[in-house]
Each structure stands twice: as C-alpha cells, then as structure tokens.
Amino acid sequence: MSEQDLARLGLRIRETIRFRRRTTERWATARALGVETDGSIRIADGRGAVLSLPAASIEVSVSGPRGAARWEPLEARAARTEQLPLL
C-alpha cells in the first residue's frame, strides 16, 4: 500500500507536504511515504520521525493561477483526482 494508493490521492512518494497535529500548532513540512491500512497517510518529518496522520491534517503544495506556490488541503486534491477516471 504505497505508490498506487498515494497516486489515487494525487500524491507521489517523497512529495513535500505540510501538516499540523492540532489547530493551535504551526505547520511543519514533511515528505509523503505511503498510505496505511486504516487510510491515514504515512509521512516522514524533518527530523526523520515517521508519523501516520489523517488526510484532514495535511496540505499539499500547488501552483496558483499565476504560478505562485500555495497550499491546498489534501482532501480537496484527492476529491479532484478521484473524479478524473470517470471522464
């Protein structure tokens, strides 16, 4: 459960993401590693610790309409990615 499951969510292995465990914490950057059996996302933070977090607490980098980098929730990207095969 890794590369294909991440691709379904619109992610690639080792792609940079950001996360926070609580809404009062600052965002921290990490790398996506895979998808756990319970559906949580396996990530490695900047210190090398491996964590499993729900998709709701993760954001991914995207290019804005003028090319500037911005962050969007992983759930928004996954919803868009899941619909593409239906077309």
C-alpha positions in Angstrom: 0.0 0.0 0.0 2.1 2.9 -1.1 2.8 4.3 -4.6 -0.6 3.4 -6.2 -2.6 4.4 -3.1 -0.7 7.7 -3.0 -1.4 8.3 -6.7 -5.1 7.9 -6.0 -4.9 10.8 -3.6 -2.9 12.8 -6.1 0.5 12.4 -4.3 3.8 11.0 -5.2 6.3 9.2 -2.8 8.6 11.8 -1.2 6.5 14.7 -2.3 6.7 17.7 0.1 3.6 18.2 2.3 2.9 20.2 5.4 0.9 19.1 8.4 -0.1 20.0 11.9 -1.5 17.8 14.6 -3.5 20.4 16.4 -5.1 23.6 15.1 -3.0 25.6 17.7 0.3 24.3 16.3 2.4 25.7 13.5 2.6 24.0 10.1 5.6 21.6 9.7 6.9 20.3 6.4 7.4 16.6 5.8 7.5 14.0 2.9 4.7 11.6 1.9 5.7 7.9 2.2 2.6 5.9 1.7 -0.9 5.1 2.9 -1.6 2.9 6.0 -4.2 0.2 6.1 -6.6 2.4 8.1 -6.4 5.2 5.4 -4.1 7.5 7.2 -1.1 9.0 5.4 2.4 7.9 6.4 4.9 10.8 6.4 8.5 11.5 7.5 9.0 14.8 9.2 12.2 16.9 9.0 13.8 15.1 12.0 13.3 11.7 10.4 10.4 10.6 12.5 7.7 8.5 10.7 4.1 9.5 11.5 0.7 8.5 10.4 -1.8 11.3 10.1 -5.4 11.7 8.8 -5.7 13.4 5.4 -7.7 16.2 7.0 -4.5 17.5 8.8 -2.3 17.5 5.6 -1.9 20.1 2.9 0.0 19.8 -0.4 1.8 22.4 -2.5 0.2 23.5 -5.8 0.8 26.3 -8.3 -1.7 29.1 -8.2 -3.2 30.7 -11.3 -0.2 32.9 -11.8 2.4 30.3 -11.0 2.9 31.2 -7.3 3.2 28.3 -4.9 0.3 27.9 -2.4 -1.1 25.1 -0.2 -4.3 23.3 -0.6 -5.9 20.6 1.7 -5.1 17.0 0.6 -8.8 16.2 0.8 -9.5 18.8 -2.0 -6.8 17.3 -4.2 -8.0 13.8 -3.6 -11.6 14.6 -4.5 -10.4 16.2 -7.7 -8.1 13.3 -8.5 -10.7 10.6 -7.8 -13.1 12.2 -10.3 -10.7 12.2 -13.3 -11.1 8.5 -14.2 -14.8 9.0 -14.5 -14.4 11.3 -17.5 
